[in-house]
Amino acid sequence: MNQLAIIEEVKGWVYEAGEKIKASFDDQLEIDTKSGRTDLVTDMDKATQDFLIEKIMAFDPSAKILGEENGQDHLQDVSGRVFIIDPIDGTMNFVLEQENFCIMLALYEDGVSQLGFVYNVMKDEFLYGGKETGVFCNGKPVTPPVNKSLSEGLVGMNQVMFQRNDWHTQEIGKIAMGVRMTGCAGYELIDLSLGRRVAYISRLAPWDYAPGGVLIEALGLTMSTIDGRALGLEEREIFLAGTQKAYDECLEIANS
């Protein structure tokens, strides 16, 4: 099956998952914490991941899964076809705001990114595609963003990092037109893809950055760890992405 056909298949799963999530707003959520009181997980996170895995296994029983929930957050190796899932990115937003959260999914083959899918459910803004197919937003091709400098745009930022001035993030924020903290990597990577941000800095797990990472690289943007190393798919890392100009500026300031 070619990539365009895979895109249509996966889009159907994601849209269906989005409808299930919206329908859950009338139900009583079961909410737990993971690493701390602000690291939330709900029964819908788990149910959404299970739903997507069921679709993936019916589509390709040999595929491997790397997902945030249900103990599937680690793989021994990434050979073959790997689907990376963040069922609800921005769970706190989902719980407290019922908006500003995304369903995210990426497809890798033998460790190489192929396709990414990031769906802002409540805004009904769905970006998907890859290097071979191009990137689309709700069916329309996305034009690569203008290569703006840090001083010409907004920077998405992790709140805790900015408060503590980790990696000179406050200095970066002062140079930018402004700092935005949405608490959702998918939201930020959509905005970066569409030219609404010039850079994004946060502490992210593979399922946070892989889906949007496929899209931004296909659009000519750059991403790495905060010190310029290639991102792995193994652990949480300090993530930096942006237009080439803004990325270079952030990298220099962060490591000064």
N, C-alpha and C positions, 0 to 999 in steps of 0.2 A: 504494500500500500504506500503510495507516495505521500509526501508531507502535506499537501493540500487536503488530501482525503483524511489524513490523521487529524488535521486541524478541525475539520467539520465534525468528526466523530467526538473529539474531546470537547469542543464547544457545546455540544448537546448535553454532555455530562455536567459541565459547569453551570450552564443555565438551569438545568434541572435541580442541581444542588442549591443554587441561589433561591429558587422558588421554595424549596423545603425550609431553608433558613428563614425566609420572610414569613412563612406560615407558622413558624415556631414562636413568633412574637406574642401570640395569644396564649402560649403555654407557660408553665412555671419552669424556669431553668434550674437545672442542678449545677451548682457552681462549686468548684474546688480550687485550691491553690497548689502550685507546684514548688518552685524554688523560694517563693515568698508571697506576701500578701497582695502584691501587685501583679504577680505572675498567675493569671487566671486560666482555668480551663473549664469548659462546660460540657454537658452531655451532647450539645449540638456540634461542638468541635469534633468529638469522638465519632458521633453518628455520621457527620459529613465525610470524615476521612474513610470510615467503613464503606459508605456509599460509593465514593470514588474508587476505592480499591476493588470493590465488587465489579464495577464497570471495567476497570483496567484488566482484571483477571479474565473476564469474559472476552475481552478484546485480544489479550496476549497473555496466556497462562504462564509463559516463561519469564515475564517481566519481573524485575526486582522493584521493591518499594522502599523509599526513604521518606518517612513521614513524621510530623511533629508528635503525633499522639500514639497511644496504645502500644508503647514499647517498640515502635518501629523507627526509632531515631538514629539508628546506626547500621551501616553495612560493612561487611568484611572487605568487599571490593565493589567497584562500580563497573565491572565488565558487563557486556551485553546491554540490553535495553533497561534503563532505570527511569522510573517515574518518581519525581520528588514533589511532595504534597504539603502545602500548608492549608488545612481545611478552612480555618477562619483566622486570617492574619489581622491582628488588632482586636483580640478577644475582649480587652477591657472596654474598647469603644463599642463593641457589639453589646456588651452587658449594660453599660451605663448610658450609651447614647442611641443605640440601635441604628447607627450609621458609621461611616468612616472605617469600614472593615472590608477585606477582600478575600476571595477564594483564589488560591494560587497553585499552579501546577507547572512543572517543567519536565521535558523529556530529554534525557541524555542517552547517548549510545557510546559504549566503550570509553566513558569518561569525557566525551565531547558533547557540548551543548547543542541541541537540535531545535527545540521549540519551547516557547514560553507562553503562559496564559495567566493573565492577571485581571480579575473581574471585581470592580468596585460595585458591589451588589446594589446598594441603595441608590447610587448615582446612575446605575445602569451604564457604566463606562467599562468596556471590555477591550483590552489590548491583547493581541496574540500574534504569533508568527515566529520568524527566525531569520537567519542569514540567507538561506536559500529562497525563502518565500517572500521576504519582506515583512514588515510589521503593519498590522491593521488595527484600527479602532472602530468597533461597531461596523465592520465591513468596508471602511474607507482606508486607503493607504495612508500611513503616517509618514510625513516628510521629516527627514533628519533635522533635529534642532540646530539653530544657529550656534556657532562656536563662540559663545559669550564668555567674557572674563568674570571673575568672582564679583567684581564691583558692579556688574551689570545685571545681577539677578538675585534671586532668593536661594537660600541654602536650607535644606531639610536637616534636622539635627536631632540626636538623642538627648532627651531632657537631662538625664543624670550626667552625661558627659559634658554638656554645656554648663550645668551648675557647678561642676567640679573643675571646669576648664581643662579637662583631659585633652591631651594632644593639641593644646592651644586653640581649642574650639571657640572660645570667646573672642580671640583675636581674629579668627576667620569670620565670625559673625559680624564684627565691627566693620570689616572691609566690604562684606556683602550688602546688598540693598536691605536685607532683613533676614531673620531666622524664623523658620516654621517648625513646629513640633506636633505632629499629628498622631504619633503613637502607632503608625501602621506603615511598614516597609512597602507594601504593595501600593498604597496611596502615593507615597513619595516617589516610587519608581515609575508609576504612571505619569506623575507630574514632570519628572525628569525627562521621560520619553517624549512628552508633548511640549517641552520647552518652558514649562512653568517653574522649573527649578534649574539652577546651573550646577548644583552639587548636592550630595547627600552623604552624611556621616552618621554611622550608628554601629551598635554592637549587634551583629546578626548571626543567626544559624543558617545552615545551607538552605533550608526550606524558605527562609526569609528573603534570601538574595538570588537564589538560582532562577526562579521563574522570571522575575523582572530583569535579572542580569542578562538572560538570553536576548531580551528585547532591546535593552540599552546598547549592548555591543553590536547588535544588528543595525542599529541606528547611528553607529559611529562614535558612541560615547565610550568612556573608559572606566574600568573598575578594577580594584585591587584591595589588598589590606591597606591600612593606614600608613604602613611603612613601605608600600610599593611592591609587596610580594604577591604572587599569584594566589588567588583564593582556592582553597581545597574544598572538599565536600565532607569534611570529617567533624568539624567542631565550630563553636561560636567564635567569630573573629570580628575585629574592628574593621568595618567596611567603609570604603571611600569610593564614590563614583561621581562623574560629572562630565561636562563638556571638556575637551582637551585642555583649553586654557584654564578653566576653573579648577579642574583636577590637578594640573601641574602646580597651581598656586597653593591649593590646599595641602598638597603633598609636601611642598617646601616649608610652609608655615608649621605644619603639624610636626615635622621632624627637625625643626630649628632648635 
